[in-house]
Amino acid sequence: ICVAVKPLFLLLEVHGLAADRLHADDTTVPLLAKLKTSVARIWDYVRDDRPFGGPAPPVALCYYSSDRRGEHPRAHLAGYTGILQVDRYAGFNALFEEGWADKPMTRANCWVHARREFFKLVDIRQQLKRKKKGTAPLISPLATEALEIIDRLFAIERGINGKPAAERLAVRQELSASIVAELEAWMRETRSKLSRHDAVAKAIAYLQNDWAGFTTFLADGRICLSNNAAERQLRSVARGRKAWLFVGSDRGGQRAAMMFSLFGTARLNDVDPLAWFTDVLARIADIPQNRLHELLPWHWKAAQQQAAEEIAA
């Protein structure tokens, strides 16, 4: 099956890597080994222009690797020079350095990850876990202050979701920039009073150690505040780990990644994956190469809607 649909995956790949902005993330997948399983990875790159009103259809691209070395994202994104929305994983760092392709990518860090560092210090459930482990629970007033500031940024973002990039940028310059400056000043003052081993100081350091990557959204309306688009696509992998348990080989992992790409893209375009894929398998062997794009989920959806309208008429 994967051999038959690989040309369709390659079309998705061309469309995805033509994006101005991509979300990137990865997750673990068990790989069957002798007498045990080892830890392999599924890498995920999502093109989704809808938050800034872009007309291009969304795409999810997944790749498999047997480990988490930084060479893998470098191979997946060879030649790409747009915006990459990521977490703080060091394996992505080379993509943002001089010497990458024609120019380095623009890094946009995920504020949800930054917020999470503070949220863990006020979350009752997390603190109960600490208590069970014999660690004193702590609800931090300082972490609460940081969360209140960060949440004001997210409130602004909810109001401009789906707006054109220029409009998003104007709102951010008017409203968000001063909040970011307030947070920066608060972090500088607060950290100066804390031990470097303090939990709040560590949460602050997570932001400060790559502050430039967290503030690029103030200069480009296409950037999102979070990397949730990539994380959502990996939930199917997480659910699958409980069902199929592991991939049997590297080749099996590569095939699984291709299927995650195809089905994930269908879902992003509000297409029933099973109905679409069933039709693709029935038609792909006979369709001419120059019409293969008709089987892409968004074109397939449009054709189905047109056929339904003609029947209704």
Summary of the structure (lengths in Angstrom):
residues: 313
radius of gyration: 21.9
end to end distance: 36.7
largest distance: 72.4
contacts: 957
relative contact order: 0.16
helix: 58%
strand: 13%
